[in-house]
Amino acid sequence: MSNSGVRLPSVEMLGACARLMRLDKPIGSLLLLAPTLWALWVAGQGRPDPVLASIIIVGVFVTRSVGCVINDIADRDIDGHVKRTRQRPLVAGDIGLSGAIGLAVALGLVAFGLLMMLPRSAWGWATFAVLVTFIYPRFKRFFAAPQLVLSVAFSMGIPMVWAAYDYVSGQTIIMLWVVNILWVLVYDTEYAMSDRPDDIKLGLRSTAILLGTNDRWVIALWQAMCILLLAYIGFGLKVSSVYYAMLVFSALSFVYQQWLIRGREREACFKAFKNNAWFGFSVWMAFVLGLPVTS
């Protein structure tokens, strides 16, 4: 108890909040951050504005955290029946529903404050991103491919960056957006493959269930399209050979993922999902090292 009589959060409560925000599992933040960095380097022509980049990067982590809290609130009735999620704080009773809602509101206010620091041209995209974040958790209950909705949510950083730089839509931004849509389908289908037995039992939907035994070759097709589109983007941006060398590394990470999911085993599929951080950041390094810098 503080001197003012206001009860301070306990260490246990702070820990539950951190886990609810997935601070102990940063892979989701990294997957959301990577395409945002791609857009920052492309839109900034190899030299992004440091203030704008800082606001957007912090916004990525805050947005992902509030998205996780909203997802857990929406899924509190099913997370206890899925092996991978049954120990989440809301299900385990480490934090109550009112506490989770309060945390979501607090994080939302922080995100709103960050948004107000961005150019108004980015506000429309941010509003759309918030809408998709709120509706996504419900789609797995009735939509055969909820990963398509997540791919839209996890791609909003790209048009937001483009708008913040006051650029009109063009071929480069559209192709970069398509690459990320395909990439999210790749890694979230791998993620869904690890949950497939539980999801089938609960009557939930996913691309892993929709594709069935076609999952591996469809994922491979999406992966190939990502690499080909990135190569085409690089050609249009007149990148150096270093870009294509890094793209080879990115392609090898996809090959490794195919090897991991070959037996469709739960832990191996989840490992393939996490390996996508290597793809995302190797593509970013391709832009960092390969783009001609405009002074």
N, C-alpha and C positions, 0 to 999 in steps of 0.2 A: 504494500500500500504506500503510495507517495504521500508527501506532507500535505498536499491539497485534498487528500481523500479520494483521489481518482485511482481506480484499480488499474495497474499496469499489466500488460499481457505477460503471461508466464512463459518460461522458456519452452515448455511443451506446446503451448499455443502458437508461439512463433515458429516452432519447428513444423507444426501441422500446416500452418499457412504457407511456409516455404515449400513443403511437399505438395500442397494443393496447387501451387504455382509452378510445380515441376522444376524448382531451382536445383534439385538434386539429380534431375535428368535433363540436361541441356540440349539433347539431340534435336528436339523439336525446334528450339530457338535457333540452332545452327542451320537447320534446313530452311527455316523462314528467312534467316539473315542472308544466306548465300546469294539467292537471286536478287535481293535488294542491293547487294554489293555489285553484282553484275551491272545492274541498271545505273548505279551511281557512277561507275567507271566509264560506261558507255556514254551516258548523258553528259558527264563531266569531261568527256574527250580525254580520258587518261589522267585528269587532274580534278577530282571532285571538290566542290566547295567544302572546307572542313567543318564549318558551323552547320550547314545543312546536313552533311553526312552524320554528324554527331547526334543531331536531333532525331533523324530517321533511324539510326542504329539503336538508340535508347528506346525509341518507339517500338521497334521490332520486339525487343525483349518484354516490354510492358504489355504489348498487344498479345503476344503469345501467352503470357501469364494469365491475363484476363480471359483469354479463350479457353485455357485449361480449366479455370475455375467454373466458367459457364458450362463447359462440357461435363464436368463432374457433377454439377448440380442437376443437369438434365439426365445424366446416366446413373444417378444414385440408386435407382431401382434395379439396374442390371449389372453394375460393376461387381457386386458381390458374388455373381454367378460365373464370372470369367476369371480363370486362374491368374492371369497377368495383372488384373486390376482389383482383386478382392481386398488388398491391403491399403487401398487409397484412403486418405484421411477421413473423408466424408462417410465412406462405407464402414470403416473401422471404428467410427465414433470418436475420432481424435479431435474433430471440430463439428459443431452443429450447423444446421442449415442456415440459421440466421447469421452465424459468423461467416459462412462461405459467401452469402449474399452481400454482407457488409464489405468483405474483402473485394468482391467483384466490383462493387460500386466505387470503392476507394481507388482501385486500379484504373477503372474507367475514367475517373476524374483526372488522374495523372496523365492518361493517354489523351484526354481532351485538352489538357494544358499544353502538352507537346504539339498537338495538332494546331493550336492557335499560334504557335511559333513558326508554322510553315506557311508558304504563300497560299492565298485563297484558292488558287488554281488546283491545289491538291485536295481540298476539302470534300469535293464531290466523291472522289474515289475512296476517301477514308470513310465516308458515310456508307457507301456501298459495302465496304469491307466489314464494317460493324454489323450491318444487316446479315451478311452471309455468315459471320461468326455466330450470330444468335440462332440462325435457322439450321445450321449444319447438324448439330447433335440429333435432331429429330429425323433427319433424312434416312438414317440407317434402319429406321423402323419400317419404312414403306418403299423407299427408292432402291432399285436394284443395283445402282452404281453410285453410292454416296461419295465415293472418292472423287467423282467429278465435281461435286460441290466443294469439297476440301481443296481441290486443285485451283479452283477460282479464288477461294479465301487466301491460300498460300501464294497467290500470284499478284495480289493487289499492290505489293510494294513496288512492282515494276512500273505500272502506269502512274502511281503516286509520285515516284521519282521523276518520271518524264514530265508530268504536269508541273512539279515544283520547279523544274528548269524552264517552264513556259514553252515547252516544245509541243507542236501539233503531232498528231498520230502519223507514223510513217512505217515503212517496211521493216526497219530494224527493230523498233519497239514491238511490233506485232509478232515478228518471228521469235524474239526473245521471250515474249509472253507465251507463245505456243510451246517453246522448248520447256518452259517451267511447268505448264499444264501437263505435258507428257511425262516430265520427270516426277511430278507429284503422283501421277497415276502409277508410275513404276514403284516408288518406295512405299506408297500407302497400300498398294496391292500386296507387296511383300509383307508389310505389317499385318494386313488382314489375313494372309496365309497362315501366320502364326496363331491367329485367333479363330481360324475357320471352324474347328470342332465345337468350340463354345458358342460361336455365333449361330451355327446351324441349330444347335440345341435350343437356343433362345429365340429362334425365329427372326434373327436380324439379317440385314442385307449387306453385301460387300461385293466388290469386283472379283475377289478371290472365289466367292461362292458362285457368282455369275459365270465366270470363265471355266470353272471346274478344272479338268485336266488340260485345258488349253492355256492355262495361266502362264506357263514358262515361255512358250513361244510368242504369246502376245506381249509379255513384258519385254522380251528380246526385241520385238518389232518397235515398241515404244523407245527402247534404249537406242536402237540404231537410228531412228528418226531424230532423236535428240542430238546425236553426234553429227549427223549429216547437216542438220539445220545450223548447228554451231559453226561447222566448217564454212557454210555458206555465209553466215553472218560475218565471220572473220574475213572472208574474201571481199565482202562489201566494204568493210572498215579498213581494208589495206593493212592488215596486221603483219607482224614479222613472223619468221619461221618458228620463233619460240612459242607463239600461240598454238601452232599445230602440234608442236612437241608436247605441250601440256595437255592438249586434247587427246593425244594418244594415251597419256596417263589416265585421263578421265575414262576413256573407252576400256582400259584394262580393269578399272574398278567395276565396270558393268560386267565384264567377263567373269571376274571373281564372284560377283553376286549370283550369276547364273550357276556357277559351280556350287555355291552355298545352298541354293534352293532346289538343287537337282532331285533331292529325296523328299522335298516338301515337309521336312521335320520342323517342329515348332521353334526350337531354339536357333536352328540354322537360318530359318526365314527371318527371325527377329534380328539376327546378326547381319544379314544382308541388308535389312532396313537401315540399321545404324551405319553401315559402311557407306551409305549415300552421302554422309558428310564429306568423305574424301572426294567424291565426284563434285559436289557443289563448290568446294573451296579450291579444287584444282582448276575448275572453269574460271573462278574468280582470278586466280593467279595467272591464268592464260590472258585475261584482259589486262591485268596489272603489268605483265611483262611484255605483252605483245602489241598493245595498242600504241599507235604513234601519239605522243603527248603534244597537245596544242598549248602553246604558251599564252 
